């Protein structure tokens, strides 16, 4: 009870602090005469794109109606001349002039290259494919989002722990099928998963799943028994580095779902009849 009470106090305090930071960030953005932004989509004259304010502790999204200037997704740009208005969806910069800053990282360039390939191959379904493969949700139409939300499946449109788990399991199967050395193959699988998560922008749920995958693989290589709650704690520690993670829906679903699986498995061992064996007991425990 004391631990839950302390957790509640911390959550309320953190939520209030994040709200205050967001309000301060929005106030500074409204009064600014120039803005340093990271583009979420390719920008060109006459395009309407989204970006994120590049400022410490600030997660403000900005809509830009570009008048002049070009830059690729992931690039840092400075908007020096624009008509700024504030609406229900946040800051809107009209007739914006973009000045490209340093070029995007190689991971961002790789992601842009993959996104272009997906658009060529999937056509009208490219927005959904990019969301499921590279965590790029900018191409999803409002109608599609509403359909998934009405069906209670909107969380599927983001890269979650399940996606990363499937990729990790597939890599381990490939390692076994290719008859690679167990240690080297598993380390390679963890490395590939880590690069993939970094390339898609390191969403919180994917980071949690990748950390869990790496921790479990390491314990297997060391042949050390480990409590599932210990690996869970390692994987769920993302908010220690980025407190804003706690308000991310994908991270919330990911950590609560995995905690439920661990707790249910432990509880099933105590409540299931002892005479249940084999498949019957496995199904009951799961």
Residue pairs with C-beta under 8 A, 6 or more apart in sequence:
11 246
14 243
14 246
15 247
17 243
18 243
18 244
18 247
21 57
21 58
22 58
22 59
22 60
25 53
25 55
25 57
25 58
25 59
25 60
26 60
26 86
26 90
26 91
28 55
29 35
29 53
29 60
29 62
29 84
29 91
30 84
30 86
30 91
32 84
33 80
34 78
34 79
34 80
35 53
35 62
35 78
35 79
35 82
35 93
36 53
36 54
36 55
36 76
36 77
36 78
36 101
37 51
37 52
37 53
37 54
37 62
37 64
37 76
37 77
37 78
37 79
38 51
38 52
38 54
38 74
38 75
38 76
38 77
39 49
39 50
39 51
39 71
39 72
39 73
39 74
39 75
39 76
39 77
40 49
40 50
40 51
40 52
40 61
40 73
40 138
41 47
41 49
41 50
41 73
41 138
42 49
42 71
42 72
42 73
42 112
43 49
43 64
43 66
43 69
43 70
43 71
43 72
43 77
43 98
44 66
44 70
45 66
45 67
45 68
45 69
45 70
46 66
46 67
47 66
48 63
48 64
48 65
48 66
49 63
49 64
49 66
50 61
50 62
50 63
50 64
50 138
51 61
51 62
51 63
51 64
51 77
52 59
52 60
52 61
52 62
53 59
53 60
53 61
53 62
53 91
54 76
59 244
60 90
60 91
61 90
61 91
62 90
62 91
62 92
62 93
63 89
63 90
63 91
63 92
63 93
64 79
64 82
64 92
64 93
64 96
64 98
65 92
65 93
65 94
65 95
65 96
66 96
66 98
67 95
67 96
67 97
68 97
68 98
69 77
69 96
69 97
69 98
69 99
69 100
70 98
70 100
71 77
71 98
71 100
72 104
72 108
72 109
72 112
73 104
73 108
73 111
73 112
73 115
74 104
74 105
74 108
74 109
74 111
74 112
75 100
75 101
75 103
75 104
75 108
76 100
76 101
76 102
76 104
77 98
77 99
77 100
77 101
78 98
78 99
78 101
79 93
79 96
79 97
79 98
79 99
80 97
80 99
81 95
81 96
81 97
82 93
82 94
82 95
82 96
82 97
83 93
83 94
83 95
84 91
84 92
84 93
84 94
85 91
85 92
85 94
86 92
103 109
104 112
107 198
107 199
110 199
111 134
111 136
111 199
111 200
111 201
114 133
114 134
115 130
115 134
115 136
118 126
118 129
118 130
118 133
118 134
119 126
119 130
122 128
122 129
126 139
127 139
127 140
127 141
127 144
128 140
128 144
128 157
130 136
130 137
130 139
131 137
131 139
131 140
131 157
131 158
132 156
132 157
132 159
132 163
134 199
134 200
135 158
135 159
135 200
135 201
135 203
135 206
136 200
137 157
137 158
140 157
145 154
145 157
148 154
148 156
148 157
155 249
155 250
155 253
158 203
158 205
158 249
158 250
159 200
159 203
159 205
159 206
159 250
160 205
160 206
160 209
160 250
160 253
160 254
161 205
161 206
161 208
161 209
161 212
161 254
161 257
161 258
162 209
163 206
163 209
164 193
164 196
164 197
164 205
164 206
164 209
164 210
164 213
165 209
165 213
167 193
167 196
168 189
168 190
168 193
168 209
168 210
168 213
171 188
171 189
171 192
171 193
172 185
172 186
172 189
175 182
175 185
175 186
175 188
175 189
176 185
178 185
180 188
182 221
183 221
186 217
186 220
186 221
187 217
187 221
189 217
190 213
190 214
190 217
193 210
193 213
193 214
194 210
194 214
197 203
197 206
197 207
197 210
200 206
203 248
203 250
204 238
204 242
204 245
204 248
204 250
204 251
204 254
205 248
205 250
205 251
205 253
205 254
207 238
208 235
208 236
208 238
208 251
208 254
208 255
209 235
209 254
211 234
211 235
211 237
211 238
212 231
212 232
212 234
212 235
212 258
215 226
215 231
215 234
215 235
216 226
216 231
219 225
219 226
219 231
228 262
229 262
232 255
232 258
232 259
232 262
235 255
235 258
236 255
238 245
238 251
239 245
239 246
245 251
246 252
264 285
265 285
265 286
268 284
268 285
269 285
272 281
272 284
272 285
276 284
